[in-house]
Every structure is written in structure tokens, then in C-alpha cells.
Amino acid sequence: MTETIKIEGMGCGGCVATVTKALSAVPGISDVDVSLEKHEARFALDAPAMREQAVKAVEDSGYDVKG
């Protein structure tokens, strides 16, 4: 299952690296692709309930998730 979340507050490659690292650290999330241009992250997850964990990881890194 693939999920896409919109992220506000990213402004550079360092932000992309931070979000990628945060999402990749969540067990059950893989194939993380963060786009600075689209202000979004796409990733595979093992279960729909893991979306909440992904959002928390991004927000704990200092960014806002929209939608």
C-alpha cells in the first residue's frame, strides 16, 4: 500500500533528508520518496494505521502535515 502526504515547511535539501530519515525510521514504512518541489512524501506502508505514525514522525521533525 502506498501513501502520499503533503508537508509544509520544507525549504531545502536538508529538510528533505530530515523527513526521509524520520519516515525511514518508522518500522513498516519503506520506499520513502520526499519531493521538495511538490512538498510531499510518498512511501509504502504495511498497514493503513501506520499513516498516523508517519504523520507523527514528520511532525516530530518540525514540519506540518496537511491533509
Summary of the structure (lengths in Angstrom):
residues: 67
radius of gyration: 10.4
end to end distance: 17.8
largest distance: 30.0
contacts: 193
relative contact order: 0.32
helix: 34%
strand: 34%
